[in-house]
C-alpha cells in the first residue's frame, strides 16, 4: 500500500507551502552542530520530494513506512533520535516541534519535549495533548530561543 501511495504522490506531487521559521531553524541547528531530522507519518517519498523541491537541509528523513507502529506510538521519534546519535538519557532534552495531536502524544510518550505549532490545532488542544510550549509558527519558536 505504501509503495502505491508513494508512486501516486510522486506522480501528482505538489510542493507544499513552507512554514515561516523552517529555514531559520535549520540554519541555526546546522551552525550549532545540533543533529536534526524529520519523523513523520507522511510517506517517505512525499517527504523526500518536499525536502528536495523546497531546497531544505534535512539530513535524515523518516516516513510512515519506516516504523512498525506510527504516531501516536513513540517509535518514530525514538527511531529518529537513535539515527541522530542520541541516547535514551538524552530524550528529556530533545525538543520535538509538532502541529498534530498524535505527534505531540508520540513525543511525550518518547520522553521528549513536545513543542506545539498551531497550524492545525489550537494552543489548548496542543497543551492538552502534552505540548510544553506552543507557538503560531516555527519562526516564533526560533525567536523565543534566540531571546533565551
BELZI-V850281 format. One record per pair of residues at least 24 apart in sequence whose ideal C-beta (glycine too) atoms are under 7 Angstrom apart, sorted by the first residue. I is the first residue (numbers start at 0). GAP is how many residues later the second one is. D is the distance in Angstrom with one decimal. If there is no record, write none. Layout:
# BELZI-V850281
i->{I:I}
gap->{GAP:GAP}
d->{D:D}
This chain:
# BELZI-V850281
i->{1:1:4:5:5:5:8:8:8:9:9:12:14:14:15:17:18:18:18:19:19:19:20:20:20:20:20:21:21:23:23:24:24:25:25:27:29:34:34:36:36:36:36:37:38:38:38:38:40:40:59:70:70:70:71:71:71:72:73:73:73:75:76:76:76:76:77:96:96:100:100:103:103:103:104:104:114}
gap->{41:63:38:37:38:39:34:36:37:35:39:36:38:39:34:36:100:118:119:117:118:119:116:117:118:120:121:34:116:115:118:113:117:30:31:114:27:49:50:24:43:46:47:24:37:38:40:41:29:30:24:31:32:35:30:33:34:33:32:35:36:30:29:30:33:35:32:41:44:24:28:25:26:27:24:25:26}
d->{6.1:4.2:5.5:5.0:6.9:3.7:6.0:5.7:4.8:5.2:6.7:4.8:4.6:6.5:5.6:5.3:6.7:5.4:5.9:4.5:6.6:3.9:5.3:3.0:3.3:6.5:4.8:6.8:5.7:6.6:4.8:5.5:5.3:6.5:5.0:6.9:6.3:3.9:6.0:6.3:5.2:6.9:5.9:6.6:4.0:5.4:6.7:4.0:5.0:5.2:6.4:4.5:5.1:4.0:4.2:4.2:5.0:6.3:5.2:4.0:3.6:5.9:5.8:5.5:4.2:5.8:5.3:6.2:6.7:6.4:4.4:4.1:5.1:5.4:5.4:6.0:6.1}
